[in-house]
Amino acid sequence: MSVPGDDDDLRPATRLVRVGRDPRVTGPFVNPPVVHASTVLFESADDMLGNRQRYVYGRRGTPTSDALESAITEIEDSAGAVLCPSGLSAATLAILACVESGDRVLIVDSVYGPVRHFADTVLKRMGVSVDYYDPCIGAGIASLFRDRTTLVYCEAPGSLTFEMQDIPAIAAVAHERGARVVVDNTWATPLYFKPLAHGADIAVVAGTKYIVGHSDVMLGTVAANDSAWRQIKETHGTLGLAVGPDDIYLALRGLRTMAVRLERQSASGLEVARWLAGRSEVSRVLHPALPGDPGYDLWRRDMTGAASLFGFVLAGWSETDAKTLIDGLRLFGIGASWGGYESLAILAKVRHIRTAVPWRAEGPLIRLHIGLEDPADLIADLERSFAAVVTARAADDTAD
Ligand SMILES: *Cc1c(COP(=O)(O)O)cnc(C)c1O
């Protein structure tokens, strides 16, 4: 059975089944034990003082956390990985591990909103300056470096607006200047994009989304290469970030089926996206895996698949029309997060969270997450709701 590293030649779906299953941890069972622990006992006072044990305290690791950490380490091809209580805490850990007072960080303008909030509050209070940059900047990021720029934070495609980023070009510039590169890889997951193989030092994933896959657990992962791993591990321990064993177990269970879920959701997502692109009301579909999308070439070059999360713009529509469309959907829930088995729709408000490149759109932006439903049902649902908006508008016009 698997000793880390010996499955490198296997295909991604096969690796997802085998990772994190060390028989020294699981014994004869298929799955690891769910170990609930704070205190860990030692044989003697000397053993405790000398830290002479694999496990010393619940927060510092258990067989359950070992199983998921080693699984993530393997699929990220990283030096090591840690688990955090949410995707946001994984992102903030990655940043905190790399900066000190007086440093500057470059953060992509399309970053996940709560990470921007962290940068504008906590980082600022720490005396770390933040510059936001155009997601499409590529190697042009060189012109934004200053003396103490020590970190570049990327996310591709961007939250809500789905711009792709040229990670290898950005990483090459950053490393020339001695800066570290963090990539939030929640959209593509390590299955469809390998940040470290494309030049990043640290890969962050909100496991809450596709890894967990069932909308029932919050969890984040941080994987790092040799140059950043010690700092990540040390900062993770110092901050006391620990995840409960039941949540870890559910994330590991989700990981086993991630390849098959993503394959289906990705195909359904593209089917719905293509259907929307053919609607006269829709002026733009924001999906990097659609030919014609501004990020398509980068997506094709760097990623091996696409998530089922994308946006579309309704040209000339009012916000009320867009809300009527969302409220009229029967099969799409209205709510934050994504990556579960069920479809979701939200009205995306972007303008207030862009500062480097103002968001300009010809109408409201809706973000869809496509789940495991039959895409024909989802399309029929959308079609019905589009028709309802037209009816509501006609009724409004008569009332005027
Ligand atoms: C959801 C999300 C996060 C945060 O994950 P939580 O588990 O909700 O804290 C971070 N980055 C991206 C891109 C996300 O979509």
The ligand as an SDF file (V2000), in Angstrom:
LIG
                    3D

 15 15  0  0  0  0  0  0  0  0999 V2000
  -14.9330   30.0940   -0.4610 C   0  0  0  0  0  0  0  0  0  0  0  0
  -13.5780   30.5690   -0.8360 C   0  0  0  0  0  0  0  0  0  0  0  0
  -12.6060   30.8050    0.1280 C   0  0  0  0  0  0  0  0  0  0  0  0
  -12.8900   30.7110    1.6100 C   0  0  0  0  0  0  0  0  0  0  0  0
  -13.2560   29.4420    2.0190 O   0  0  0  0  0  0  0  0  0  0  0  0
  -14.1450   29.2630    3.3640 P   0  0  0  0  0  0  0  0  0  0  0  0
  -14.0010   27.8240    3.6540 O   0  0  0  0  0  0  0  0  0  0  0  0
  -15.5330   29.6900    3.0060 O   0  0  0  0  0  0  0  0  0  0  0  0
  -13.5280   30.1320    4.4130 O   0  0  0  0  0  0  0  0  0  0  0  0
  -11.3550   31.1910   -0.2850 C   0  0  0  0  0  0  0  0  0  0  0  0
  -11.0680   31.3500   -1.5910 N   0  0  0  0  0  0  0  0  0  0  0  0
  -11.9740   31.1320   -2.5430 C   0  0  0  0  0  0  0  0  0  0  0  0
  -11.5980   31.3160   -3.9630 C   0  0  0  0  0  0  0  0  0  0  0  0
  -13.2660   30.7400   -2.2030 C   0  0  0  0  0  0  0  0  0  0  0  0
  -14.1850   30.5680   -3.1550 O   0  0  0  0  0  0  0  0  0  0  0  0
  1  2  1  0
  2  3  1  0
  2 14  2  0
  3  4  1  0
  3 10  2  0
  4  5  1  0
  5  6  1  0
  6  7  2  0
  6  8  1  0
  6  9  1  0
 10 11  1  0
 11 12  2  0
 12 13  1  0
 12 14  1  0
 14 15  1  0
M  END
$$$$
